[in-house]
Structures are given as structure tokens and as C-alpha cells.
Amino acid sequence: MAKATYPRSGTRTPEAKAKREAHWRQVLDRWRTSALPKTAFARQEGISPDVLGWWHAEIRRRDRLRRRVSRATPRRRSATARRPSFVPVRVVEPTPPFAPAALEILAGGHTVRIRPGFDAETLKRLVAVLEDRP
């Protein structure tokens, strides 16, 4: 296996960061398969146990962040992959289209709107008052 070139210290380009992360992922994979304690593995590789521990925590943090971001990003589904959804339906009595409209009466410069079910006697008295008839 050809070893990837590790970016120079202080290089902060996205490519350098990606190479560094890939390098440390390989190191961490070798550590996992070695079954050695961190200190022994670090000594064998010639690296600091603290650096190995930091990268172990950092890679885990980055993986958690990527999972969280991927869950938050809505995924587009094809039309065939969509599952049918059900919504609650409430049936109500329809309003008949032939319901009588309100009546309007102009009396003494006033407009009176009357809805169905009015009391005829009360209406007569109201119109008399508006027309100023005794």
C-alpha cells in the first residue's frame, strides 16, 4: 500500500485538510486492527499518544457532525419512491346553494338587512320608526 504524502504543517487549504483527515483515518484504522493499547501503538508508529487521542476524538466529532447534517438535509425522492400519506377528513353538511339571501329594506334613509327567520311584527315596528310614522 502506497503511503499518502502528509501535508506540510500550517497548510490550510481544503485539499490539505482532506489529505490530513484521510491520513489519520488510515492511522486510526490500523490502530483498531492492531488491538494494541493507544500508547503501544503510538510508540510503534512513532507518534505522540496525545496526538493519536486527539485525532481519534476529532474524527468521531466530524463523523457525528456529518451524520447530523445529513439527517437535517431533506432528501429528494423520486415520484415512484413516495409513500402514500393519509390525512384526517371531517365530513360536514354542505351549505345548500339555494339558501335564501338576506333582504335589504331602505326606509327613511336607512338600510336594514334582514336574514331568513326574521319576526315580521318586529320588522313592521322597526320600519314605522325609521319612516317616522306614528
Buried (B, 14 or more C-beta within 10 A) or exposed (E): EEEEEEBEEEEEEEEBEEBBBEBBBEBBEEBEEEEBEEEEBBEEBEBEBEEBEEBBEEBEEEEEEEEEEEEEEEEEEEEEEEEEEEEEEEEEEEEEEEEEEEEEEEBEEEEBEBEEEEEEEEBEEBBEEBEEEE
